[in-house]
């Protein structure tokens, strides 16, 4: 799985991770949040979600996907 395909997946699913993280931060806020706080949280959570998803996915699923693809491409009969 190349990085271009993983970046496409990251934009979709990393955004979902970021939104879930944002909900956790907003629901756990101990003081009322201003609009600038919320905008900062949105930007931080999206970036955090994208980076987290890309790194974890690349280190786990994409690695094993590539191993399986190589094995299927060159069967050892």
N, C-alpha and C positions, 0 to 999 in steps of 0.2 A: 504494500500500500504506500503510494508515494505521498510526499508532503502536500501536494496540491489537493489531492482527494481528502486528505486529513484536514486541511484548512477549511474545505467546504463543509465537512462534518462538524468542525469546531464552531463555525459561525452559527449553525443551527443548535446543536446540543450544548455547546459551551455557553451560549446565551441563556439556555434553559437553566443550566447550573448557576449562572450569575443571577438570574431572577430569583431562584430559590434561595440563594445566599442573601440576596437583598431583602426578601421577605423575613428571613430569620433576623437580620439586623434591625429592620424596622419594627418588627414585633417585639424585639428584645430591648428597644430603646428605653432608657430610663428618664429621658426628658423630651419635651415636645421638639420636633424637628422643624427647622426652617426649610424654605424652598432650596436655598443653596446647599444645605446639608443633604437633602434628598438627591439633588443633582450630582453632588460629589459621590454619594453612595452608589448611585446608578452607574456612573462611570467606573468607579473602583470595582464594583461587583461584576460588571461585564468584562472588564479586563482580567480580573481574577478568575472568572469562570472560563474564559477562553484559554488562558495560560494553563490553568489546572487541568482542564479537559484535554488539551493538546499533549501535555507532558505525560499524564497518566495513560491516555489512550495509546500514545506512541510507545511507551515503555511496556505496555502489557498487550493489548489486543492486536495492535498493528504488527508487533514483533512476531507473535505467534501466527498471525494471518500470513505474513511473508514466508515463514518457515513452512507452513502447510502448502502454500502456492508453489514453492520450490520443489517440495516433495511430490506434488501432483504433476508438475511439469516433467520431472525426471523419475519415472517409476523404476524401482530396482527389481526387475524380474529375473 
